[in-house]
Amino acid sequence: MGQVRILLKKGPPQPRYSEDFKKRVVREFEQGKLNKDQLMVKYGIKGKSRVLDWCRKYGNLAYRTPAQNGRPLKDPQKRIKDLEKKLKAAELKLKVYDKLIEVTNRELDADILKKIEARLSENWQQKKA
C-alpha cells in the first residue's frame, strides 16, 4: 500500500484582523488618505486583495465584484449569432427526425412513437420498483 503524504504550509500563521480594524482600514481608504498599497505597508497587511475584499464587505462605495473563473463572455452580438446558428441546426435536425419517424410509421404500418413511449414507461417502472 502506498504512503500518504501530507504537506503543511511553511511560515507564520495568517494573522486574524478584528472587524473594527478592517472597518478603520476601509474608512481610511475611502477617505482617500492612503491608497491600498500604502495601507498594506502601514498596517503590515499581507495579501494583494485583502483590503479590496474588506472594502467590498464593509465599504460604502460601489466596488467591482471579482470576475468569475473561466473565459470572459463573448461579444453579445456574436453570442446571439452563434445561438441562432445552433437553433437553426437543431430545428433542421428536428425536421429530419420527424420525417424519419413519419417514413418509419408508413413502412411498418404502426405508430413507432407509441411503442417507444411504452418501452420507456416499462423501463421506468422497473427501475422505480
N, C-alpha and C positions, 0 to 999 in steps of 0.2 A: 504494500500500500504506500502511496506517495506521501511525502511530508507536506504539511500545511505551513505556509509562511505568512506571518503577519507583519506588515510594515507599519511602523509608527512614525508620526511626524516628528522631525527633529526641531529643536529650537524652543524658545519660550512659549508658554501658552498664550492664546489670543486674549488680549485684555477685554474686560467687560466694562462698558460705559453705562453710567446711570442715565435715566430718561431726562433728568434735569440738565445734565451735561450736554446731551445730544441737542436738546432744545436751545441751550445757550449758544452752541456752535452754529446751529441753523439760524438763529436770530442775528448773530454777527455776520453770517454770510449774506442773509437777505438785506441787511442794512448797508451792505457794500463796503464795510470796513476792511475786510480782507477777502481775498479770493480763496478758492478751495485749497490750492496748494499751500498758501500761506497759513491757513488754518491747520492743515495737516502737520506742518512743521512746528507751529506754535504749541499745539497740544500733543504732539507725538502720535498722531493718529496714523495707523497703518492701513493699507488697502486703498487702492486708487478710487474706488467708487463708494466708499463708506459714507463720506459726507453727503454725496448726492443721494444715496439711499435714505439718509436721515432727512434730507430736505423734502424728498417725496412723501415721507411719512409724517413729519412734523411741521413742514413749511406751510406758509400762507400763499405762496406764489404757485403758478402752474408750472410743473416740471414734466418734461417728456418722459414717458414710460420707456423702460428698456425694450429694445427690439426683440421680437420673438426669434427663437432659434430657427434656422432654416434659410432658404433662399428668400430674397426680397420679392414681393409681388411684382408681376409684370405690369406693364402699362395697361390700364383698364381697357382701353380701346382694343389693344392686341388680344387681351384675355377674352373679350367679348367675341372677337372674330374667331379665335380658337374654339370657343364653346359653340359658336354657331356651326362651325365645320363638323364638330363632333356630333352635334344634334342632327345635322343632315345625314351623316353617315349612319347614325342609329335609326333614323326614320327609314332610310333605304334598306337597312338590314331587316327591319320590322316588316317592310313590304315583301321582301324576299321570303321571309319565314311564313307570312300569311299566304303567299302564293304556293309555297311548298305544302302547307297544310291543306290548302284547297285541292291541289292536284292529288295528294295522297288520299284524301277523303273520296275523291272521284274514282281513283283507281281501285281502292279497296272497298268501295261502296259502304263506308262506315264513318262514324264521327270519331276521328282519331283523338281529338281533344278530350272527349268524354272518357275514352279508355285510359288516357294518360292521367286525367284527374282521379279516376277510380283507383289506379295503381298507387298514385301518390297518397291518396287517402288511406289505403290499406297499409302502406308502409308507415305512415304517420301513426296509425292506430297501433301497429305492432311495436313501434318504438316507445309509444306512450305507456303501453302495458308492462 
